[in-house]
């Protein structure tokens, strides 16, 4: 009887236990769904509501023609200043195209060909603003001229586009800024802050002769800028996972740059009697190891801020995923790592770019060298990158040193800065469909020279781009649509008006 009673008690207790567990799991699921719903609702307010407005009137064909003539100048920067006349011709073109700018603003030449324009503001207490663009362009890669739809330096206007090297990077920005300032001057506008126009002429080779000199002058004169806006990220279409609307990514920071030089030494001699391991073989293993053992990922800071900003505009279930990164970040991180652009957002990347070894087929080289170029995530440093590489190669007879040219990652500008608000408002007033989000620029710009003299440095150009457009950047068939160039002019004009509105 006692055994029967015990069995009966257990038989009753088990369903109760299962019911309790089931209720607990259900409560947990309800709590999880409610928490995710709350996060989704909370992030739904990330975009400021603004009233749409029309941009300033622009003579599109005249502006396109002025850009075309600028593109026709092959302003290539090099150590010997081989293309000096192209820069002089561009300066003459700017003077004739923007006579009011040249008459009313102070113009200063810095270094070989850099230009600095100064427009004094009405409020001496307001921190100045600097708008930046660069005059120089990259060369056309040898053997690729035949791949262009239009001559690389022809500045041809056809099919609604201005074609040519620099049409996108960065003469569209240079000309749009000047078009906007010329328009504002003619309208009788007076900026509240002093406005500087900083136009370097050697950005593509480091900016030491242009932007760096101007930044050094500002520092020496005690000039502290409230905002610097330079080229950088773009208005992307179909490039942010899960978001069908155009997304304007505004760079609040840019990655650093460092090249690690790897050197392996081995026995030289005739190739018919090789040692167990050659210098090239050792170095090849070293390069393979470095690429196979990347720096760790960091899905926080700007990458996370980007996805939180676009989450309310994501489609379907992706909105829940991006709105709840506290839970879903491991999944999102794994997916981003599979994409070159996504992987570059998450870690300091390193890839071999130069390999030097050997001179003849039948001779073993005694030394083999390789360059591994790293782009450093904010929070990492060249010292940490070098330490990582040395750990990976600890058991190989290979030395690793950082090359002489390097830049640490830039500081991260504040997400709540006035400059970002002005940029966001100007864009969304003129192009209401655009979603604005902070981003990380994986390349480099002249703006890195100004981080010590500015409160806020933004890297953004209001250029629309799809994935198929990206190879045009420094590649063949660079172009910008006439309509987009007009939008750029309207953006800079509106931005300067917003910046001058009293706080």
N, C-alpha and C positions, 0 to 999 in steps of 0.2 A: 504493500500500500504506500509506503514511504517513497519507494522508487517511482511508482506511478505518479505520485503527487509532484515529485521533482521534475519529471519529464513533462508533465502538463504545464508546470510553471515556466519551464524553458520554452515550450511551444507557444505560450502566450507572449513571453518577453521578446522573442525574436521578431515577430511582426511589428511590435511597438518600436523596437530598436531601428528596424528598417524604415518605419514611418518617420521616426525622429531624424534619421540620417537624410532621408529624402526631403523632408522639410528644410533641413539645414542647407542642403545643396541648392534647393529652390530659392531659399532666402539669399544665399550667396550669389546665385545667378541674377536675381532681381536687383540686388545691391550693385552688382557689376554693371548691369545694363543701365541702371539709374545713374551710376557714376559716369559712365561713358556718355550718356545723354546729356548730363550736366556739362561735361567738358565740351561736347559738340555745340551746345547752346552758348557757352561762355565764349568760345572762339568765334562765334558767328558775328561778333561785334568788332572784328579786327580792322575793318575798312571804314574810314571816316566817311559819313554821308556828305556829299557836296552837290551843288546844283550845276548841271551842265551849262557850258557857255561856249559861244563861238570864239575862235581865235582871231587874232589880228589879220586884217586883209593882206595878202601877199600876192604879188605878181609872180605866179609860179614859173612861167617861161623865162622871165628875166632873171629870176634867182637861179634857175637851172643853167642858164647860159653863163652866169658868173661862176658857178661851181665848175662847169665844163672847162672854162678857161684856166681855172686854178689847177684842175687835174692835168691839164696839158703840160704843166711845168714838172719836169722829172726831178723833184727835190729829194735827192738821195744824199744821206749824210755819210761821210767817210772821213778818215783821218787827214787826208790830203785836201779836203774841201774841193774835190773835183767838180762838183756841180754847183759851184757858187753862183754862176750866172742864172741858173734856174731859180734859186732863192731870190736873187735880185729882181728877176722878172715877176715872180709871185708878189713881191713887195710893191712893185709898180702897179700891178693889177689890183691889189688891195687898196692902194691909195686912190686909184681912179674909180673903183667900184663903191667905196665908202668915204666920200669926201667929207661928210659931216663928222664922222668918227675922227678922221685925221685933223680936222680943223678945231674940234672942241676938246678932244682928249689929249693928254700928254703922251707922246710916243717915245719910247726909249728902246734902242737896240742893245742887246746884251749878248756877249760872246760874239760868235761869228754872225749868226742870223736870227737869233731868238728875238721876239718882240714882246714888249710890256706896255700896255695901254693903261692909263690911270684916269678914272672919272671920279672926282671928289664928290663925296656925299654931303647932304644937308645937315646931318647930325654927327658931329665929331665924336660923340660918345658911342655911337653904334659901331660894332666890330665890322671891319671890311669883309667883302666877299671877293673870291677869285673864281672866275670861269676859265677853264683851261682847254686847250686843244694843241695838237702839234702839226707843224708844217711838213715834216719829212715823211717819207714813205719807204716801204721796203722795196728791194729790187724785184724785177720779174725773174723768176728762176730760169737759168739757162735751158734752152731747148723747149720752153713751154709757150713761147709767144704765139705759135700756131694754134694753140688750144683756146685762145681768146676769141670770143664772138666779135669783139671790136678791138681795135688797136689799144694796147695797154695804156699808152699816154695820149690817146686821141681825144679823150673827153667827149666821146660821141653821145649824142642824145637820140635815143631811138627806143621804140616800144614802151615809152613811158619811163625810161630809166636813163640816168647818167652813168656811162660806163668808163672804167679806167682805174688804174692803180691810185689809191687814195680817195676814190669816190666815197668809200665807206670809212676807211681808216687813214686819216682822220680829217680830211679836208671838208667833208660834209659838216662836221662839228665846228671847224674853224670858220667856215663861211656862214653857217647858221647863226652862230653867236654874233658875228659882225652884222649880219642882216638884221637881227633883233635889236642890237644897240643902235644902229643907224635909224631904224624905224622909231625907237623910243626918243632919240634926240630930235628927230623931225616933229614928233608929237609934243615936244615941250616937256617931256618927262624929266624929273630930277630924282636920282636915287637917294634914299635915306642914308644908306651905308656907302662908303667909298667902294667903288668897283674896280677891280684889277682884271685885265684880260691878259692871260699868260699863255703865250704861243711859242713853245719850244721848237727847236729845229733839229734836234738829234735824239728824240725819244726812242727811236728804234735801235739806237746803239748805246742806250744808257742814260741819256739826258744830262751828262756832266757839264756840257758847255752851255746849256740853255736853262732848263728848269732848276737844276741844282744851283746855278749861279744866282738866279733870281731869288730862290728860297734863302740862300745865304745872305743876300742883300736885305731881305725882309728881317731876318734874324738880327743882323748887325744894326738895323735901324729901329729895332724894337717893335716892329709891326706884328700884331697878333690878329690873325684872321678868324672870323667866326665860322666861315664855310669855305671850303674848296670843293668845286665840282669839276671833275675831269671825265674823260672817256672811261669806258669800262663795260659793265654788263648792259643788257639790251632788253627790248620788249620781245619776249619769246612767244612762239605759237606752237602748241603741241609738244613742247619740250619739257614741261613739268608734269611728271606722272600723275594721271588722274584728273587733270585740270584742262578743260577744253577752252576756257577763256584765255585771251592773251595775258601773259604775266610779265610785268616789268620788274626785273630784279635789279635792285640798287645796291651796289657793292659798298658795304660798310668797312671792308678790310680787303687787303690783297695778300696773297701768299708770298713767302720769302723765296729766295733763290740761292742755291749753293751747289757747287759741283765738287764731288768727291773724286780725287784722282787715285786710281788703283795702279800699283806697280808690282809686277812679278819679275823675279830674276831667275835665270836658269843657265845651264851650261850651253855655251855656244858651240859651233862646230859644224861638221858636215851632216847633212840630213840622212846619210846612209848609215850612220851609227848613232842613233838618238839615245839620250838618257831615258830612264823610266818615265820621267815627267818633263815636259818642255815648258818654257816660260809662257807660251801661248796657251797650252793646255791648262796650266795652273790658273792663268788669268781668266780663261773661259769659264772654269768652274766658279771662280770668284764672282764674276758677273752674274752667272746663273743663280748663285746663292742669294746675292743681294736682291735680285728681282723676285725670287721665290719667297723671300722673307721680308715683306714690306713693313713699314712702320705701323704701329697699331692705329685703329680707327678711333675717332672721337665724334660720336653722334650727339653733339651738344652745341652750345653757342650758336653761331650763325646758321649752320645747316638745319638745326632744329627750328630756329626762328623762321627760316624760309618756309618750312612745311606747315608750321603753325599759322603763319600769315595767309597761306593759300588754302588751308583746310576748309574754310566756309564756302569756297567756290569749287571744291572738288566734286566730282560726279559720283552719285550713287553711294555704294558702300565705302568707297575710298574716302569720303568725307569723315566717316566714323573712324577709319584707320588713322588718318592724319590728325584728327582732333584728339586722339587718345594715345599719343606717343609715349606717355607714361607706362602704357601697357604694350603697345605695338612696336616700339622702337627697334627691338631686335629683328623683327620681320622686315621692317622698312630698311634697316641698315644692311641686311643680307641682300636685299634686292638692289639697293644702290651700288653695292660693291661690284655687282656684275656689269655695271655700265661705266665706261671710261670717265664720263663727266661726273657721274655720281661718286665713283671711287675717289676722284680728285677733290670732291667736297669734304670727304671724311677723313683723309689722312695726308701726311706728308708723302708725296709720291717720289719714286726714284726710278730712273730708267737710263740704261747705257746709251750714250749718244755718239761717242768717239772711241775708236779702237786703233791703236798704233802698235805695230809689231812686224818685224821682218822686212827684208828688201829683195831677197832672191828666193826662188823656189827650192834651191838645194842647200840653203844656209840656215842653221838654227839661230834665231835671234837670242842674244843674251838678256835682253830686257823687253818686256811687253807692258804697255800702258793702256788704260781705258779711263774714260770719263763717264761718271754716273751723275746725271743732273737731277737734283732734288728740288721740289717746290714745297716749301715749308708751311704747314698749317699754323695759324695763330695759336700760340701756346707751346709750339716746338721751337727749337733753336738749332743753329748749325752745329753747336757742340753736342747736342743730343743726337743729331743725325750721325755725326762722325762716330760717336760712342756706339750707336746701334750697328753701324757697318763693321766696326772693329770686332764687336761681339760675334756677329754672323761669320766673320772670317778668321776667328781666333786661332783655328788649327791649320790655317793655310799660310805658306810663306809669301804673304802679300802685304804691302804697306798701303795705308789709306790716309790721305791728307786732304783738307779742304782747299780748293783753288783760291786764287787771289780775288776773284770777283764774286761777291756775295751780297745779299740783302736779307736782313732778318725780316720775319713777317711784320706787316704793319700793325699798329694798334687798331683796335676795333672801335669805330665811331659809335656814339650812343644811339640806341634805337629810338629814343624819344627826342632826338635833337631837332631844332627848328628847321635845319636844312632839309632833313628827310620829310618833314611835314610839308614844306614848300614844294618839294619835288613831287610828292604824292598828290597834293592838292592840284597843282598845275596839270599833271597828267590826267587825273580823274575828272577835272572840269572839262578838259578839251577832248578826252577820249574815255567816256564813261564806262566802257566795257573792260577797260584795263584793270587788272588786279595788281597792286603794288606790294612787293615783299622785299625785305632785306636779304642780301646775298653775300657770297664770298667770291671775289675775283681770283681765279687761279693763275692768271697772267700778271704782268707788271705794267705800271703806268708812270708817267712823270709825277703824279701826285704823291708818290712815296717820298719825294724830296721835301714835301711840305708838312709832314706829320708833326714836326717839332714846332711849327709856327701856326698851327690851326687847331681849333676846337673840334671841328667836324670835317672829315674828308670823305666825300662820296665819289663813287666811280660808276657813272651811268651815262649812256647816250640813248636818246629816244628813237632808236632805230629798230624797226620791226624785222624779225628774223625767224626763219623756220630751220629745221635740221638740214635740209638740202642747201641752205644758204651758207652754212658754216664753213665749208671748204673754200668759199670765196675770200674769207679772211686770210690775208697774206697769200692767197692762191690765185688761180686763174678766174677771169670773168668777174672781178670785183665790180660792184655796181650799187646804186641806190635809186629808188624810185623818186620821181619828181614829187609825187604826192607826199612821200615820207619826208623829203627835204623841207617841204612847206610845213609839215607837222613839227619838225625840229625847230624851225624859226619861231613858230607860234609858241612852242613850249618854253624856249628861252625868254621870249618877250613876256609871257605870263609869269614865269618864275621870278623875274626881276621886279615885276609889279607886286607880286605877293610878298617878296622879301622886304620891300619898302613900306609895306603896311605897318603902321605903329603897333607894337605888341599890346 
